[in-house]
Amino acid sequence: MKFSRVISILFILMMAGIAGCNSSGSKEEKISSDLVNNPNTANGKTNSASLPNFKFAEVEHDFGKIIQGESVSYEFQFTNNGKSDLIIVDVSTSCGCTVPSFPKTPIRPGGKGAIKVSFNSAGKRGFQTKNVLVVANTQPNTTLLRIRAQIVNPNSDN
C-alpha cells in the first residue's frame, strides 16, 4: 500500500513538471522550425543557388576587459546575400548569462539585420567565451557566433 502511494505521488509530480515545461509564459510567437529545410536531395545534390545566405560583418566579438557585474551588448550585423527571404527561426546561447534578440520577420534578399547579444558578467571571472547558435533557412542551417570577455574584479587594479 505504501509503495503504491509513493508511485502515485511521483507520477503526480512528474506530470506537474511536464505541464510546467510546456507553458512558456511568453506571448511572443516563434516562427515554426518546419520552415528550415535542408535542400539536399535524395541523390546528394544541393540546390543552394536560390537559398538565403548570411553574410556577417564578423562572427566573433571581444569585449576586452570588463568589470565583474557589468552588462555589455553587441550587435552582429548581417546582410542576406541570397536570392530568397532569410528567416531566423531561433537563436540560442551556451549560458543563461547571455541573452540574444533577433529579427522575427523575414529579411529580403539584399536586406540587412542584426542579432543583438547581451552578456551579464555577474558572478563570472577571468576569461569567458560564450557561443550563440543561429538557426535559419540557410545552407548550412546553423551559424555560430561567439563573444569573449576578460572579467576583472572591481576592487583590483587590472
Phi and psi restraints in degrees (value plus and minus 20) as a CYANA .aco file:
   2 LYS   PHI     -84.1   -44.1
   2 LYS   PSI     -59.5   -19.5
   3 PHE   PHI     -82.2   -42.2
   3 PHE   PSI     -63.1   -23.1
   4 SER   PHI     -87.7   -47.7
   4 SER   PSI     -51.6   -11.6
   5 ARG   PHI     -87.5   -47.5
   5 ARG   PSI     -62.2   -22.2
   6 VAL   PHI     -83.9   -43.9
   6 VAL   PSI     -63.4   -23.4
   7 ILE   PHI     -81.3   -41.3
   7 ILE   PSI     -62.3   -22.3
   8 SER   PHI     -82.9   -42.9
   8 SER   PSI     -63.5   -23.5
   9 ILE   PHI     -84.6   -44.6
   9 ILE   PSI     -62.8   -22.8
  10 LEU   PHI     -82.9   -42.9
  10 LEU   PSI     -59.6   -19.6
  11 PHE   PHI     -83.4   -43.4
  11 PHE   PSI     -64.1   -24.1
  12 ILE   PHI     -83.0   -43.0
  12 ILE   PSI     -63.6   -23.6
  13 LEU   PHI     -84.7   -44.7
  13 LEU   PSI     -59.2   -19.2
  14 MET   PHI     -84.8   -44.8
  14 MET   PSI     -63.2   -23.2
  15 MET   PHI     -86.1   -46.1
  15 MET   PSI     -57.4   -17.4
  16 ALA   PHI     -85.7   -45.7
  16 ALA   PSI     -58.8   -18.8
  17 GLY   PHI     -85.1   -45.1
  17 GLY   PSI     -61.2   -21.2
  18 ILE   PHI     -86.2   -46.2
  18 ILE   PSI     -62.9   -22.9
  19 ALA   PHI     -82.8   -42.8
  19 ALA   PSI     -57.7   -17.7
  20 GLY   PHI     -87.2   -47.2
  20 GLY   PSI     -52.8   -12.8
  21 CYS   PHI     -91.9   -51.9
  21 CYS   PSI     -48.2    -8.2
  22 ASN   PHI    -103.0   -63.0
  22 ASN   PSI     -36.9     3.1
  23 SER   PHI    -115.4   -75.4
  23 SER   PSI      97.7   137.7
  24 SER   PHI    -104.0   -64.0
  24 SER   PSI     -45.4    -5.4
  25 GLY   PHI      55.2    95.2
  25 GLY   PSI     -26.6    13.4
  26 SER   PHI    -125.4   -85.4
  26 SER   PSI     117.2   157.2
  27 LYS   PHI    -112.6   -72.6
  27 LYS   PSI     -19.3    20.7
  28 GLU   PHI     -92.2   -52.2
  28 GLU   PSI     109.7   149.7
  29 GLU   PHI    -105.7   -65.7
  29 GLU   PSI     121.4   161.4
  30 LYS   PHI    -126.7   -86.7
  30 LYS   PSI     129.8   169.8
  31 ILE   PHI     -95.5   -55.5
  31 ILE   PSI     118.6   158.6
  32 SER   PHI     -83.0   -43.0
  32 SER   PSI     116.7   156.7
  33 SER   PHI     -90.9   -50.9
  33 SER   PSI     -28.7    11.3
  34 ASP   PHI     -83.1   -43.1
  34 ASP   PSI     -40.6    -0.6
  35 LEU   PHI     -95.6   -55.6
  35 LEU   PSI     -33.6     6.4
  36 VAL   PHI    -116.8   -76.8
  36 VAL   PSI      73.0   113.0
  37 ASN   PHI    -125.2   -85.2
  37 ASN   PSI     127.8   167.8
  38 ASN   PHI    -107.9   -67.9
  38 ASN   PSI     101.1   141.1
  39 PRO   PHI    -100.0   -60.0
  39 PRO   PSI     -13.4    26.6
  40 ASN   PHI     -85.7   -45.7
  40 ASN   PSI     118.2   158.2
  41 THR   PHI    -115.7   -75.7
  41 THR   PSI     154.3   194.3
  42 ALA   PHI     -82.8   -42.8
  42 ALA   PSI     -48.1    -8.1
  43 ASN   PHI    -107.0   -67.0
  43 ASN   PSI     -16.7    23.3
  44 GLY   PHI      68.6   108.6
  44 GLY   PSI     -22.4    17.6
  45 LYS   PHI    -103.6   -63.6
  45 LYS   PSI     125.7   165.7
  46 THR   PHI    -136.3   -96.3
  46 THR   PSI     114.0   154.0
  47 ASN   PHI    -127.3   -87.3
  47 ASN   PSI      58.3    98.3
  48 SER   PHI    -114.8   -74.8
  48 SER   PSI     -19.4    20.6
  49 ALA   PHI     -83.3   -43.3
  49 ALA   PSI     -51.3   -11.3
  50 SER   PHI    -118.1   -78.1
  50 SER   PSI     -17.7    22.3
  51 LEU   PHI    -101.5   -61.5
  51 LEU   PSI     137.3   177.3
  52 PRO   PHI     -89.4   -49.4
  52 PRO   PSI     142.7   182.7
  53 ASN   PHI    -169.1  -129.1
  53 ASN   PSI     105.0   145.0
  54 PHE   PHI     -92.4   -52.4
  54 PHE   PSI     116.6   156.6
  55 LYS   PHI    -149.7  -109.7
  55 LYS   PSI      77.4   117.4
  56 PHE   PHI    -104.5   -64.5
  56 PHE   PSI     122.5   162.5
  57 ALA   PHI     -82.7   -42.7
  57 ALA   PSI     -58.7   -18.7
  58 GLU   PHI    -176.9  -136.9
  58 GLU   PSI     132.2   172.2
  59 VAL   PHI    -129.6   -89.6
  59 VAL   PSI     -22.9    17.1
  60 GLU   PHI    -154.0  -114.0
  60 GLU   PSI     123.1   163.1
  61 HIS   PHI    -157.6  -117.6
  61 HIS   PSI     113.9   153.9
  62 ASP   PHI    -131.1   -91.1
  62 ASP   PSI      97.0   137.0
  63 PHE   PHI     -94.5   -54.5
  63 PHE   PSI     -33.3     6.7
  64 GLY   PHI      55.4    95.4
  64 GLY   PSI    -167.0  -127.0
  65 LYS   PHI    -103.2   -63.2
  65 LYS   PSI     109.9   149.9
  66 ILE   PHI    -151.6  -111.6
  66 ILE   PSI     134.1   174.1
  67 ILE   PHI    -100.5   -60.5
  67 ILE   PSI     116.1   156.1
  68 GLN   PHI     -73.4   -33.4
  68 GLN   PSI     109.9   149.9
  69 GLY   PHI      79.7   119.7
  69 GLY   PSI     -35.2     4.8
  70 GLU   PHI     -95.9   -55.9
  70 GLU   PSI     125.0   165.0
  71 SER   PHI    -128.2   -88.2
  71 SER   PSI     113.9   153.9
  72 VAL   PHI    -150.5  -110.5
  72 VAL   PSI     137.0   177.0
  73 SER   PHI    -156.4  -116.4
  73 SER   PSI     135.5   175.5
  74 TYR   PHI    -168.0  -128.0
  74 TYR   PSI     123.6   163.6
  75 GLU   PHI    -128.7   -88.7
  75 GLU   PSI      99.2   139.2
  76 PHE   PHI    -103.6   -63.6
  76 PHE   PSI      87.9   127.9
  77 GLN   PHI    -101.0   -61.0
  77 GLN   PSI     120.4   160.4
  78 PHE   PHI    -163.4  -123.4
  78 PHE   PSI     142.6   182.6
  79 THR   PHI    -147.3  -107.3
  79 THR   PSI     122.5   162.5
  80 ASN   PHI    -105.8   -65.8
  80 ASN   PSI      81.7   121.7
  81 ASN   PHI    -109.0   -69.0
  81 ASN   PSI     -12.9    27.1
  82 GLY   PHI    -107.9   -67.9
  82 GLY   PSI    -189.9  -149.9
  83 LYS   PHI    -131.1   -91.1
  83 LYS   PSI     -10.1    29.9
  84 SER   PHI    -164.7  -124.7
  84 SER   PSI     150.7   190.7
  85 ASP   PHI     -81.1   -41.1
  85 ASP   PSI     116.3   156.3
  86 LEU   PHI    -113.0   -73.0
  86 LEU   PSI     105.8   145.8
  87 ILE   PHI    -141.3  -101.3
  87 ILE   PSI      97.7   137.7
  88 ILE   PHI    -109.8   -69.8
  88 ILE   PSI      99.8   139.8
  89 VAL   PHI    -108.2   -68.2
  89 VAL   PSI     -61.2   -21.2
  90 ASP   PHI    -177.6  -137.6
  90 ASP   PSI     131.0   171.0
  91 VAL   PHI    -153.5  -113.5
  91 VAL   PSI      99.2   139.2
  92 SER   PHI    -140.7  -100.7
  92 SER   PSI     136.7   176.7
  93 THR   PHI    -142.6  -102.6
  93 THR   PSI     144.9   184.9
  94 SER   PHI    -106.6   -66.6
  94 SER   PSI     -21.7    18.3
  95 CYS   PHI    -176.1  -136.1
  95 CYS   PSI     127.0   167.0
  96 GLY   PHI     -86.7   -46.7
  96 GLY   PSI     -35.4     4.6
  97 CYS   PHI     -98.1   -58.1
  97 CYS   PSI     -27.2    12.8
  98 THR   PHI    -137.6   -97.6
  98 THR   PSI     102.3   142.3
  99 VAL   PHI    -142.3  -102.3
  99 VAL   PSI     102.3   142.3
 100 PRO   PHI    -117.1   -77.1
 100 PRO   PSI     135.9   175.9
 101 SER   PHI    -158.0  -118.0
 101 SER   PSI     125.3   165.3
 102 PHE   PHI    -170.3  -130.3
 102 PHE   PSI     140.9   180.9
 103 PRO   PHI     -83.7   -43.7
 103 PRO   PSI     114.5   154.5
 104 LYS   PHI    -118.2   -78.2
 104 LYS   PSI     -25.7    14.3
 105 THR   PHI    -128.0   -88.0
 105 THR   PSI     134.3   174.3
 106 PRO   PHI     -80.9   -40.9
 106 PRO   PSI     125.2   165.2
 107 ILE   PHI    -123.4   -83.4
 107 ILE   PSI      99.0   139.0
 108 ARG   PHI     -85.6   -45.6
 108 ARG   PSI     137.7   177.7
 109 PRO   PHI     -74.9   -34.9
 109 PRO   PSI     111.5   151.5
 110 GLY   PHI      64.7   104.7
 110 GLY   PSI     -29.9    10.1
 111 GLY   PHI     -96.1   -56.1
 111 GLY   PSI     139.8   179.8
 112 LYS   PHI    -137.2   -97.2
 112 LYS   PSI     136.7   176.7
 113 GLY   PHI    -179.7  -139.7
 113 GLY   PSI    -197.8  -157.8
 114 ALA   PHI    -168.6  -128.6
 114 ALA   PSI     127.0   167.0
 115 ILE   PHI    -131.7   -91.7
 115 ILE   PSI      93.8   133.8
 116 LYS   PHI    -110.6   -70.6
 116 LYS   PSI     112.6   152.6
 117 VAL   PHI    -142.9  -102.9
 117 VAL   PSI     102.2   142.2
 118 SER   PHI    -129.1   -89.1
 118 SER   PSI     114.9   154.9
 119 PHE   PHI    -143.0  -103.0
 119 PHE   PSI     106.9   146.9
 120 ASN   PHI    -126.4   -86.4
 120 ASN   PSI      97.6   137.6
 121 SER   PHI    -109.2   -69.2
 121 SER   PSI     -12.3    27.7
 122 ALA   PHI     -78.5   -38.5
 122 ALA   PSI     110.5   150.5
 123 GLY   PHI      57.7    97.7
 123 GLY   PSI     -16.9    23.1
 124 LYS   PHI    -124.9   -84.9
 124 LYS   PSI     137.8   177.8
 125 ARG   PHI    -175.7  -135.7
 125 ARG   PSI     136.6   176.6
 126 GLY   PHI      56.6    96.6
 126 GLY   PSI    -180.5  -140.5
 127 PHE   PHI     -98.4   -58.4
 127 PHE   PSI     111.4   151.4
 128 GLN   PHI    -145.8  -105.8
 128 GLN   PSI     117.3   157.3
 129 THR   PHI    -149.5  -109.5
 129 THR   PSI     107.0   147.0
 130 LYS   PHI    -143.6  -103.6
 130 LYS   PSI     115.8   155.8
 131 ASN   PHI    -118.9   -78.9
 131 ASN   PSI     125.1   165.1
 132 VAL   PHI    -148.4  -108.4
 132 VAL   PSI      98.2   138.2
 133 LEU   PHI    -123.8   -83.8
 133 LEU   PSI     100.5   140.5
 134 VAL   PHI    -123.4   -83.4
 134 VAL   PSI     106.2   146.2
 135 VAL   PHI    -130.9   -90.9
 135 VAL   PSI     104.1   144.1
 136 ALA   PHI    -167.4  -127.4
 136 ALA   PSI     157.3   197.3
 137 ASN   PHI    -107.4   -67.4
 137 ASN   PSI      28.4    68.4
 138 THR   PHI    -129.7   -89.7
 138 THR   PSI     154.9   194.9
 139 GLN   PHI    -145.5  -105.5
 139 GLN   PSI      90.0   130.0
 140 PRO   PHI     -90.9   -50.9
 140 PRO   PSI     142.8   182.8
 141 ASN   PHI    -106.0   -66.0
 141 ASN   PSI     -16.6    23.4
 142 THR   PHI    -145.7  -105.7
 142 THR   PSI     123.7   163.7
 143 THR   PHI    -151.9  -111.9
 143 THR   PSI     113.6   153.6
 144 LEU   PHI    -121.5   -81.5
 144 LEU   PSI     104.7   144.7
 145 LEU   PHI    -130.5   -90.5
 145 LEU   PSI     136.3   176.3
 146 ARG   PHI    -164.4  -124.4
 146 ARG   PSI     118.2   158.2
 147 ILE   PHI    -139.0   -99.0
 147 ILE   PSI     131.6   171.6
 148 ARG   PHI    -156.0  -116.0
 148 ARG   PSI     134.2   174.2
 149 ALA   PHI    -180.1  -140.1
 149 ALA   PSI     134.4   174.4
 150 GLN   PHI    -131.6   -91.6
 150 GLN   PSI      95.8   135.8
 151 ILE   PHI    -109.9   -69.9
 151 ILE   PSI     105.6   145.6
 152 VAL   PHI    -135.5   -95.5
 152 VAL   PSI     130.6   170.6
 153 ASN   PHI     -89.0   -49.0
 153 ASN   PSI     114.0   154.0
 154 PRO   PHI     -85.7   -45.7
 154 PRO   PSI     -38.2     1.8
 155 ASN   PHI    -115.2   -75.2
 155 ASN   PSI     -20.0    20.0
 156 SER   PHI    -121.1   -81.1
 156 SER   PSI     148.9   188.9
 157 ASP   PHI    -113.6   -73.6
 157 ASP   PSI      -5.7    34.3
